[in-house]
Amino acid sequence: MEKTLVILKPSAMGRGIAGEVIDRFIKKGLIISGIKLMQLTDELLDDHYAHLKDRPFFNRIKTSMKSLPVIVMCLKGIDAVQVVRAMVGATNGRAAAPGTIRGDYSMGQENIIHASDTPENAVIELNRFFKPEEIIDYTPAAMHLLYADDEL
């Protein structure tokens, strides 16, 4: 099964909606294989957002991401990256479709959540935020209620 990284950003934490967002992933049938609260550092953010370092909004992102603790999660499921990205919605909350997390909870660039964009980046990002022993590979008892036998 595929794994992906999700970060509930300070905007989710400060607004008190982290539990609602996590609940949406659980109700969808994604499996939480790792979860922790952490305070992000300059070093970690410089690495995570290295592809944006020359953009004019880079420092704004770093300041925002350090403003409160975040929740980082490893979610697991078939096509987890694609499923989570569809649930998250467009980057700008005003453009995100209703029914998506950003469409329902965000009005702009303070967009509640980060989700890995490709399976390859998910591996890199999970390794950045989790030690191997912090991700637990298990099969929920209700797995047969999530997938058809020929999907597993």
Buried (B, 14 or more C-beta within 10 A) or exposed (E): BBBBBBBBBBBBBEEEBBEEBBEBBEEBBBBBBBBEEEEBEEEBBEEBBEEEEEEEEBEEBBEBBBBBBBBBBBBBBBEBBBBBBBBBBBEEBEEBEEEBBBBBBBEEBBBBBBBBBEBEBBBEBBEEBBEEEBBEEEEEEEEEEBEEEEEE
